[in-house]
Amino acid sequence: MRSLGDNKLKINIIGLGYIGLPTALMLTKEDFEIVGTDFNYELISKLKNKSMRFSENGMEELFEEACNRNFRFTTEYEEADVYIVAVPTPYIKSSKKVDASHVVDAVTKILEVCPENSTIVIESTVSPGTIDRYIRPLIDECKRVNLAHAPERIIPGKIIYELKNNSRIIGVDSEETGNLIKTIYQSFCEGSIIITNIRTAEMIKVVENTYRDINIAFANELTKICREAELDVYEIIRTANMHPRVNILTPGPGVGGHCISVDPWFLVGDYPGLANIILAARKINDSMPEYVLERLSEIMEKVGINDISRIGVYGLTYKEDVDDIRESPTLQMLSIMRKHLATGIKVYDPYIKEKVVENQLFDFDDFVENVDIIVIMVGHKQIIERQDSIRNKIIFDTRNVVGIEGAYHL
């Protein structure tokens, strides 16, 4: 295994999505040879034409610099010193266990080309023990390769900032591997880098996202309790948080994204009967899109509107001011509606430029003009800045982001 003091280290990034591409761009700033690999031919073609499929603060500048440094994109796996695997890890809905197939496929292909004593770093979030169960056996029967787990810890909207500033965990089998991978990540990471074993690193990442999911579930359950008790949940949370040891999160229409809405299921699947609070939290958060529909039905009845085509849903992404729609509460809600043959509701999101759902509009003014009720599912800056233009509408603000008198809330 070459050290950084020898010839230029070659790193092959596997998976050029929300994690892999920004990580590769950060590494191209240093004296590494970086190759990005993805099986998606359309994506690779776009990247070769200097076009990214998602935008982030600071990414365009990094991307331009990387292209000028001959950062290469390919659908092929190449011989390298280090491989960083950043592919999806969904969960199996029937068992709630991690679906490690994408990671297994990536590692299998790496082993076909990698030299002896190279290093494979798994960045994808996996359940504790996944690498021992699925990855290590592949390596043991093939060739000597070093393993590491360095789970990503970033969020869309702040990817570049958090890659630079967040602390990192690196799980390894040996001190030598730990020192090499730490040095690579230190080339762009200014946060603390903690070295531990692989299973501990797996657990830490899953626990982080599970902790947040539980806190969100508490806020959402409190919302339902306060609705029943005819109390203002936002006032209660705001005042309770004045206590120095209380920090209740903000309730919302559900939990989306590829981390918080997915990772806690890994523990539920692997530890049935033990992950009781985690399971309850997942059920509460998954129930919120349907709860939004129940509240919407109450509001429609109260204001005397029964034409669903006059309802507008604002926001398709899973969080504000990003273009990421993975597991978004809006998509979950629309799926529930389709099951009940309820169609015709209008949808608009300023960050989604291509059609992803039926009755999707692409002009804000056109959207506002053609609806009577606006359901705010995402608190994009646009809706906050342009709230004067919707004051004459009936507003159902599930995010509590506009200060319009008479607006309905969760």
PyMOL commands that set and color helices and strands:
alter all, ss='L'
color gray80, all
select helices_A, chain A and resi 20-28+41-48+59-68+101-113+130-140+159-165+175-186+198-229+233-240+263-270+276-303+308-310+329-339+364-369+381-385+387-390
alter helices_A, ss='H'
color red, helices_A
select strands_A, chain A and resi 10-14+33-37+72-74+82-85+119-122+146-149+168-172+193-196+311-314+346-348+360-361+373-376+394-397+408-409
alter strands_A, ss='S'
color yellow, strands_A
deselect
rebuild
show_as cartoon
